[in-house]
């Protein structure tokens, strides 16, 4: 027997999540005024986030970043990607005519749809794309409660 009302997850209001989202949005807006023409763009790296009932996935475009320069941390329902991209230098006697690719340090914190089991997180980097798999924490998985009739 299927219980359709159990298939929908009840969202519990978390005031701290709202505060973090507000902070992230304010950081994004303020970075637009702080970033210079050659610094890493305000929303770097660009990310995609999706999930199912068991895990979340994040992909990030970070071409030109050496994997050893990446630091990935997870805490509860937040993923942070930190790293740096070096500027390409001209050889002696050469000058730039156009320089649009950003460089420097970056940090991006992404809110996830649920708490994550940090012991089971995995990440791989290939062809400039970072892929992170974030399994859902057991305590955050929905539990189906059976009702016993008397």
N, C-alpha and C positions, 0 to 999 in steps of 0.2 A: 504494500500500500504506500502510495506517495503522499507526502504532506507538503503541498506547495508553499505554505507559509514558512516552513523550515528551510527552504532553499534560498531565501533572501537573507543576507547578512544584516543584522541590526547594527547601525553605526552609532557608537557611543560617543558623545561629545567629549573631546579632549581639549581643554583650554590651552594646554602647552603646545599642541600641534598647531592651533590657530596662531599662537604667538610666533612659533618657528616659521610658519608660512608668511606671516606679516614681515618678519625680519628678513627672510629670503627675498621677498618682493622689494623691500626698501633697499637692500644691498644691491639688487639688480638695477634699480632706478638710479641710485647714487653712483654706481660704477660707470654709468654712461657719461657722467660729468668728470670722473677722475681719469678714465682711460685716455691715453694719448693716441696719436695715429699709429704708432709702432708697437703699442703694448698689446697684450693678448686681449681679444674682444671680451666684453662684459659677460656674455653667455657662452663662455668657452669652458669645457668642450660642449658641443651640441650632443644631446642625449635622447634616447628613446627608452621608455619604461613601459613594461607590460607585465601582466601576471595571470596566474590561474589560482586554483585553491591551494596548491602545494608550494609554489615558489614565485618569485618575481625575477625579471630579467632586466638588465640595463646594458645598453650598448652606447658607447661614446666614441665620437670621432676625434682622434688625437694624432693626426699625422705629424711625423717629424719628432715625436717624443720618444726618447730612449726608455725602454721598459724599466731599466734600473732607476730611472728618475721618477717613477710613479709610486705613490703611496695611497693605498686604498684602505679605508677604515669603515667599520659598520658598528653602529650603536643603536639598539632598539629598532626603530623604523627610519633610520637615517643612514644614507651612504655618502661618504665623502671621498672625492677623487682629488688628489693634490699632485702636482708635478711641475715640470718646467720644460720649456722648449727654447733651445739656443738659437741665437741669431746667426744667419749665414754671413760669413765675412768675405769681402772682396779680396782678391789677390792684389799684390802690389801693382800699381798703375791702372787698376780698374776702378770704376765709380758706378754707383747705382743710378739708373735713370728712373726706376720705379721700384718702390719697396712697399708692398701691401701685406705681406705675410707677417702676422703678429709673432712676437716672441716674449719670453719672460716666464715668471711663475704664475701659476693659476691654481684655483681651488674652487670646487663646485660641490655643494651639498644638495642631495636629492632626497626628498621625502618619499618613503615607500608606503605601499598600501597596508602594510602590517609589520609586526615585529619579526625579526630575522634570527635564525639560529647561526650566530657568527662562527661557530666551529665548522660549519659545513659550507661556507661561502667559497666559491671558486671563481677564478678570473683567468682569462687568456687574452693575449694581445697579438694580433696578426694583421698585417697590411694596413696599419694605422687605425684599426678598430679595436677598442677594448670591449670585451664581453664579460659581464659579471652575472653569475647565477646565484641567487639569494634564496635558499630554502626557508620556508615559513617556520617560525618557532612553534614547537609542539603546544605550548601553553596558549598560543594565539589561534590555533586551528579550531574551527567550529566543532562542537560535540553534539551528536544526536542523542537526545535523552528519550529513553523509552518510558512510556507511561503504563503502569500496571493497573489492571482493573481488578476490583475486589469482588 
